[in-house]
């Protein structure tokens, strides 16, 4: 009986959830596709089906973590209202079925969606969204799959990288590189130039013919000391590919691993308290943001039940009000954290805790 009930509730919820998901995604893509449509009439653009898919998918990946909470809010409200409208909820409760058993399929679906949202922000969005932004910034004159130029400044400016080709899909291989090591006084000591650099067993190797150019304390070239090697390790360059990537990514798109790598480099170079707080908040919120899907679902369930035949708008307004209030408290907590009024971890946890308590209170008030 419970298995039949589980799949019945799951199907009743899945249909409106998919409709809301496709509808909100379609509206988002429609709004963002005006640039794409305009580029189709530009003779200099390189719009192909692959460029169009990369642009739309990358754009969608940026907004998905905001769309999913709205999807679960609307779908949960509709499902619970339908159960009340057709007296199905009353029949289930009269049959001795607990509220937890009834809503378990909805909550489990929310948990799965939260996991998928985290996978998107950690593994999909960093590359897909960056590619979409490259396409848009080039006015659709690039495909977004070309290797990008990049740079890296080590802590203390002890050495810098100039990278002609960085492929987002293979960050352990860099093309057309130049690495300049400096003395403590800032003067150039040696510059290495090579067609490519590879990250092998935790160490950078310059390959394909390495030119070593030496300079004196006055930054004057010393051609008599110049050397050439087929391959050359760089043990002094201890930065990882992730750390190099982190300095060239949009911070709002970075994965947790990229944020961690970038934080390590920035701390060695020196960070103010405000910078540390903002960075810590963004890092903690990277994990808390998917939880919003579950939290929205939890307070939408009792709000949807309250919206029976006689009080449809009351439940809807309650749920939408809580939805807006959650993000208002989130932004207020971020403001307090960035201004060093409360700790970043507390700022991230505060809205989650407050609205988890609100959800419990709403559930306890159910008849």
Beta strands, then each sheet from edge to edge (+ up, - down):
strand 1: 148-153
strand 2: 159-166
strand 3: 173-182
strand 4: 188-200
strand 5: 203-214
strand 6: 227-233
sheet 1: 1+ 2- 3+ 4- 5+ 6-
end
